[in-house]
Amino acid sequence: PLTEIITGTSLGILGTLPPLIAGATPFFARLVETALREVDRGIIEAIQAMGATTRQIIVKALLPEARPGILAAITVTAIALVSFTAMAGAVGAGGLGDLAIRYGYQRFQNDV
């Protein structure tokens, strides 16, 4: 029902976007939070001692130090989204799920 309100349909590519976004956003946010929390507290304290503003702390210390973790979070989320889209193919969104249903399930080819 919510997907129909947002996109006007619950099937196809548009119908799968809201659930995919709703499923991936908290997952990605948690991974980014973990990456930001892993930044050494000493770096933040040092930059605060130099008189940096909150914005400077974020831009000059937090983001550069957390960049590898954030890139890993993007990678893991992209992989999770590929698996989510495979499930979305069952409702007509196309992609891997549609391929598996058309060439595997409907043709009784279990190896696909």
C-alpha positions as CSV (number, residue, x, y, z in Angstrom):
1,P,0.0,0.0,0.0
2,L,2.8,2.5,0.9
3,T,4.6,1.7,-2.3
4,E,1.5,2.3,-4.3
5,I,1.0,5.7,-2.6
6,I,4.6,6.7,-3.4
7,T,5.1,5.3,-6.9
8,G,1.6,4.6,-8.1
9,T,2.2,0.9,-8.6
10,S,3.4,-2.1,-6.5
11,L,4.8,-4.1,-9.4
12,G,7.7,-3.6,-11.7
13,I,10.9,-1.5,-11.3
14,L,9.1,1.5,-9.7
15,G,7.3,-0.8,-7.3
16,T,10.5,-2.3,-6.0
17,L,12.4,1.0,-5.3
18,P,10.8,2.0,-2.0
19,P,11.3,-1.4,-0.4
20,L,14.8,-1.6,-1.7
21,I,15.6,1.8,-0.3
22,A,13.9,1.1,3.0
23,G,15.8,-2.1,3.3
24,A,19.2,-0.8,2.4
25,T,19.2,2.6,4.1
26,P,19.4,1.4,7.8
27,F,21.9,-1.3,6.8
28,F,24.2,1.3,5.1
29,A,23.7,3.8,7.9
30,R,24.8,1.2,10.5
31,L,27.9,0.4,8.5
32,V,28.8,4.0,8.1
33,E,28.2,4.6,11.8
34,T,30.6,1.8,12.6
35,A,33.2,3.2,10.3
36,L,32.9,6.7,11.9
37,R,33.1,5.3,15.4
38,E,36.4,3.5,14.5
39,V,38.2,6.8,14.0
40,D,40.7,7.2,16.7
41,R,39.5,9.6,19.4
42,G,43.0,11.1,19.7
43,I,42.8,12.6,16.2
44,I,39.5,14.3,17.0
45,E,40.8,15.6,20.3
46,A,44.0,16.9,18.6
47,I,42.0,18.8,15.9
48,Q,39.7,20.2,18.6
49,A,42.7,21.4,20.6
50,M,43.8,23.3,17.5
51,G,40.5,25.2,17.5
52,A,38.7,23.5,14.6
53,T,35.0,24.0,14.1
54,T,32.6,21.1,14.0
55,R,32.5,21.2,10.2
56,Q,36.3,21.2,10.0
57,I,36.4,18.2,12.3
58,I,34.0,16.3,10.1
59,V,35.6,17.3,6.8
60,K,39.3,17.3,7.7
61,A,39.4,14.4,10.2
62,L,36.4,12.2,10.4
63,L,35.6,11.6,6.7
64,P,39.2,11.1,5.5
65,E,40.0,8.7,8.4
66,A,36.7,6.8,7.9
67,R,37.0,6.7,4.1
68,P,38.1,3.0,3.9
69,G,35.3,1.9,6.1
70,I,32.8,4.0,4.2
71,L,34.0,2.5,0.9
72,A,33.7,-1.0,2.4
73,A,30.1,-0.1,3.5
74,I,29.2,1.0,0.0
75,T,30.6,-2.2,-1.4
76,V,28.7,-4.4,1.1
77,T,25.5,-2.5,0.6
78,A,25.8,-2.8,-3.2
79,I,26.3,-6.6,-2.9
80,A,23.2,-6.7,-0.6
81,L,21.2,-4.7,-3.1
82,V,22.1,-7.1,-5.9
83,S,20.6,-10.0,-3.8
84,F,17.6,-7.8,-2.9
85,T,17.0,-7.2,-6.6
86,A,17.1,-10.9,-7.3
87,M,14.2,-11.3,-4.9
88,A,12.5,-8.3,-6.5
89,G,12.5,-10.0,-9.8
90,A,9.7,-12.3,-8.5
91,V,7.3,-9.3,-8.6
92,G,8.1,-8.2,-12.1
93,A,11.1,-5.9,-11.6
94,G,13.4,-7.8,-14.0
95,G,17.0,-8.5,-13.2
96,L,18.5,-11.7,-11.7
97,G,15.2,-12.8,-10.1
98,D,13.4,-12.5,-13.4
99,L,16.1,-14.4,-15.2
100,A,15.9,-17.2,-12.6
101,I,12.2,-17.4,-12.8
102,R,11.9,-17.4,-16.6
103,Y,14.8,-19.7,-17.4
104,G,14.9,-21.8,-14.3
105,Y,11.6,-22.2,-12.6
106,Q,9.2,-21.9,-15.6
107,R,11.3,-24.2,-17.8
108,F,12.0,-26.7,-14.9
109,Q,15.8,-26.1,-15.3
110,N,17.0,-26.4,-11.7
111,D,20.6,-25.7,-12.6
112,V,19.8,-22.1,-13.5
